[in-house]
Amino acid sequence: MWFSFWRSRDRFSLDELRYLTDQLQKVQIVNEVNKKDFVIEALRSIAELLTYGDQHDSSFFEFFMEKQVMGEFIRILKISKTVTVSLQLLQTISIMIQNLKSEHAIYYMFSNEHVNYLITYSFDFHNEELLSYYISFLRAISGKLDRNTISLLVKTRDEEVVSFPLYVEAIRFSFHEESMVRTAVRALTLNVYHVGDEFVNKFVTSASHSDYFSNLVSFFREQCINLSKLVSDCPKNPCSESVSAILATVDEIEDNLYYFSDVISAGIPVVGRLITDNIMQLLILPLLFPALQMDNDSNMKIGAVTSLYLLCCILRIVKIKDLANTIAAALFCPLEAFVPDSEAKLNGYVSGNDFTHENEESGTDSVTPVNAGQLCLDIPNKDCSSQVHPEDIITEKNFCSSHLPLRETLLSYITDGDDVRALGSLSVLATLLQTKELDESMLDVLGILPQRKQHKKLLLQALVGEGLGEEQLFSFESGSIRDGVASEIDGYLQKLKEEYGVSCSFAGAGTRASPRIYRHQVLDALVSLLCRSNISAETLWDGGWLLRQLLPYSEAEFKSHHLKLLKDSYRNCTSFLLQETKGIWPDLLITVLCDEWKKCKRAIEASSPRKEPKCILLPFQKLTSEDIPAESSLASGERMSELVKVFVLLHQLQIFSLGRALPEQPSILPPIDIPEMSRATAAGLDVSGPRPGTEIRLVNALPCRIAFERGKERHFCFLAVSMGTSGWVLLSEELPLKQNYGVVRVSAPLAGTNPRIDDKHSRWLHLRIRPSTLPFSDPPKSGGLGKMRIKTLVDGRWTLAFRDNESCKTALSMILEEINLQSSEAERRLKPVLDLEL
């Protein structure tokens, strides 16, 4: 029989299919001898022939049905004792299902219970390859599901689905350790949900199978807890592996959320409610909200930073109107509403003088208030001082309530939290602002409704004659606004109480005040943030973006104390920037400022924040003392770059507050021509500056010696020159055949040389040689996640030996004069941008 199998025939013919089927029917046992020589090859060939016939000749599949070859496949599986045959059989049927285009062929494949038999067959899934083929088989089936084919795979009784093996067997592997298996199962379930069969939908949401959705959220919850642990451990072990582990977990978490969103988009109302309820009950209410306002308690499963990130992700990805508004309404509840009394802490207090990352211990038992008292405004029936004026909000530090709503906790992170929590809180507010599922009234009471939307809404109401629209347009104190907003929030707070057991009233959480009060709380917090000196420029830019969204117009939108605080902060920043013209990097100051101007303008005018929420977990970290010494030029360059970013933001906000459009470039004066009497002109340098190999005149040059290697002293002619904001220290070799001319062999930046005559050897001049560029001026393309990895450049040290004391003093004077010229030119060119009136 085996010899005849190899006889010559047309491979893609009905005769070949007839022959293979006939030989397969004769097989009575599958063993190590015949499994590879015939059975496996026959199964593979039959799949190829049926795929070919489906496209070219329908008689192929008619023969397949007539001879009941599917039944033969099942018989072969039953008599086979080897995994190899099972693998090939699953692959064969998967290929057939995927490639058959004829509806008639698919109907036949799914009928007669053969496919269901294979689905429920007891394969040995300890074999990973077999499991992979089995999951691919299930997924291939799900790809052919529609309202007609799905009925062939279910069993019904009294018009109710009582058995659906494809779905039931697939979800057994929903939480398999292998991510590829989980992904395939999720794709299968989505195919099932999107069929839209009413009876199947009832089956998957029945009591015996709805646990799948709660298990999904529970699995997701454990991933969130694991992420928080990774984030809290990262500072203790800041290596690339830690960052990679966090990013990998973040990807899985976001994939899970996108899966939730896809499931909900299938339009099965019960499923949407199940997922929403489980997210609220298993994650948000018991873990995420309490994490925002607790002490750094080691018993907390999720830290504040991770909580802020997860809230952003849930709102951004799981687009459910009810969920978004319920989360927003819950922000008006205090901590006690979410945790048992035994777990509640004093609201608004955190351990230690500073916030710590995730659940790190602060190292002190003292408690310091988060500056939340400044956010208490005209709250009736409270023990706080009455009639706090809005202008006094920013400086008011006293606590008026020990029951701080979570919304105000977010604002306290902005005003008093560390860099990470401030960034996280800004991200949550920005995400809420951009959540389209959130009612505008909810944005209004949160204090983050963009004023253009507010004006548009009130204008439309005035035009159509709704209520007191015209009055509301010009008076934000209208009682109808307060009542309307309060009633909507009360509705969601009632839902929190009835469905989730969270008891909180809008009147108790905040106050039925005008939305303008809530708005000013946010504006006060943002202005306070922009005036802080202990926050990174990256976070301040995010605050600037949010402020720009809330106040899109001009100075009229700011309160007088806002303008004063911003102007004072701007002037302080200006004085520091002016000092940088006399610092180590005046030659790059204008370049950095122009680059950052364009970046900042693009950032604050963008329609959405420039960073993804995961930046909260791994914020862009500056070079630390572990990388470079604090007194080095690179540390100074980093401080200069950070200062420029802050200055640019504050300057652009000043322009914005005056109602002017932001120019594409800052007001920088053009460079002037090189003076005829300068050392650079005397040396014959052009605007391109000196380069190694450039021929120059050795006017004013001083002979000196220097050893770049031990025992190898070299003779040069020393010269310091400046051209505009650039300057160089030049070491040239005399040309023997051309008197008073030389060739530049070594050049180094003039600024930052910090020249000093040696205390014991008056002919020696010590110079510090900094790098010519800032290696961190361009952040990584990954979006600034994690610690910046650059090749650390160490400052060089030159010791120049001159012929006599006078030559050494002349060289020192030459350097100082050229540095002063360089600094004066930088200051001259920056004068328009440093003078706010100009």
Steps between C-alpha positions, in 0.01 A plus 500: 500500500778748593677443167187577304457825694804640325393412145483782250166688485383855434540653843204740480237267362184331620671165443768597748238594760311176432820298539603670826153453650495134400839432655407692815189286543716188493712615796399302808780599732731798520847423632855626471543313170216644294427830673764694307519297178134529420252630758657840561574556132148392407342744744719785375428417133124480552501851650689631196265324254183629668636856508586469130162350417313773688647753258502297178273193508199448728506123435794470741291601800197303375719189507625601848139513624392185318777291658451669840871570526446708816381182665817329382705777663325435830556125464872553437521719810333229711733222388813715512718486808757758386504876551637556151179383336290717731713799407462436129127439526442829683717682248323335206151598616618850595641551150179375344277726711716806442526458124156370401301785346182314413221547756373154408839351591514685834146389588598139436819526706309636800214248476486137613664588833846410368645841582341502845645153560847629422443805720411286802751220430737428790833609349813494710551872549818446696654500155540873428512451123174305507335774707617759250348305208178446695460871578568584134232248406246666730589844371465385140147380577409831664614685190217339301224578748190688395133483593456188288815301570496559875173308527681187375739508795249542784240274654163645588205399714173693501661771287781548751865417444603235750839406356764692306825294513704745290449783749510290818819316408672817380447703816661222700828642365415867557763540767766267363855597585586530131395842367450368144241255629318774691502724193353227278226423751405865521483527123269197500268644765477828308401308188225334703374825654496687171277241333214661688292186548244569772492144635879466506523834681263368767717190532829691551338734755318226691588440863712194418720687249494867604777427750732531202461878507559536874801267466629722222491804725651302789785392272540863391500608864792268577689643206444849642627393842806345336563822306490703821758270656728537198466879512575516873802269458644686202669783699669238716639324193505749213619284213385436144343169605275678752387750239438223246293305753285807570447574131412137428242500781364834378452352153307206645283727713414726207431195281258378765321834505474506122352151520242625751419782260465261206273270700278793598488624140336169403183654633393246761352722775536242776869452420563874514339519843688196625836643399419847632375368833799273546750772414337726757452236772826307464745772403401867506303527823700267727850566360550798271308767688631410849857503363469868417450617855660246728825522692784307342362184655689181419166317509375692199500274195517786252697822541381850415711533184371175352147597602525830309631317194225237510225760535636672189510174305152388600346835403699520177440146374176366651260744339182451703297810581361358822844390623667833419234708673486269803879529544480878466214526752689280746780758506271713717498233770754484785717203583265374771244424232727231348677333792389360835545730798789291628693568181418868461768756574477870552410633159746731342797378702795295388792368694813710499585835351500377142302258293680178425483284193233230527518330840850607602544582866561865575731443792304712747193462714397863479207604288491797267179629346455496129423863429133435458364764731564756233230333295219549755261763370183633662390155613190529714443298817870444550732606779735685270530874483229655292524709186848407384573739216616341173806725493611349830472142387856444392659618821243353741653194666261415782289189485128554513385142473626157588277348233674610182329393173722309262469777243668738739763240576589505131530878519715474813738273309536782246564768761709301749574153365832385365579502130355155432169557679461844347551349156257218581232738622540720192467189284176399672351847453615509137350157440170604657502813284542290185255225592218550250272270699507745792207740522593865460318574823734258675804674348352828615467397863846342493621845396655386173237589240686704235357850500438494126266203552332677788445814294375295206249311715363813665488686169294222343265504798460875464436474125230234533346671802561222751455623856726786592759428232584863432523576871719192553729605218598813686451380857655175620325526832162394364320268737355295213852392404578394855175308533538327163858394564422386854205289389711315243777430748246397763371245250840335464568522874167327558613229259822462700295451816241261358725282284838518673420593858692828489312760700585858414299811420599785273412754768719317748788434265535849364235770484220601272700801394538659160713300252723807496614413852611153391665651197698745712615217724658332198646826368644582841663159515647533148636850564645378828667214312651737242652703783667200664876463474520135603309361199659390174447699183339197335224498763462878483446475124215256564355751746536770236312287248210449743491871586494583129205264451301658779578861404519515121461875467693770680579700812129551567478133601766535772441638846723785615686282749564243225665764283707634789626156602583399144677833437703473820600145414591609149719783627682268739561258217621787279762605754631144520510474120696826483757344731538215252645743244800521735497128572657196343277468190431849356596377152209250497251705702328660201497174302339313790249781555390503134466119494301491822280788383376298203452188711310685773277684253417172331434336838263757653312563176448129429149356513610224737778445756832410345560198724324172558384414853779245544745791531361538853662170595838567344542876481789643306791498742780751492864408536575444866808535715567133430559592137682832526630716785277792601780752428570373147411690186244237398312548827502876434383439145212289624399770746522761222286290268240446774497873579450587133200268477336662800581850371355424157176367651455800729587741220247343264236513774576870542444556128183292517370697799534818294273353234774475238579213265820313577772575243674209332836617635600697811603862463873449462718772348715398201878466545720799423799507268834405649676820617811596299706532818411157638751223552296277268536751215869548572544123479327495160204288606175508302142442623537123478743512792822305556538132427799267537718564197385862456783741420501814720721801569677468831437861602466521881585127529713390795747207491422226752554134577248228585513124545189309385679175584740426781856577394401647160517878525407703193560862403211716381397862455207586727215729391151573639244644256127570495260560211156608611370252757763240404853479633798269487831426661746423217829315504688546173830388358720757327558456128880483452492650150238769568592745772226598753261238362394173648262207465232429761563159651267506802191710572273498802198704620599826665201525735531311823880479490516648852864614455721495809873560552664230707567602861857362504600537134416847374575404137237225498143571391228245583196475270184289515397375158129419470331305216404702195138376504229403748448123467152514656357780285301244299294260721475133397247423227325260735317796647732559791416182687744383757848617581686682227788293369783707356872467482619713788750763384751605763642852515857520378781669692778692328808640665685742272862592582607843373849649467461747785257642752397789277407269213285294735322810631450625144343168403267520802395854409447397138263220603302719740465780243374266230259330742361841594454586131328168445268545799419862409399398148273223636339750738457758218328253269271378779399848616161511318391162632618580853314832514128428529404856403692465173 
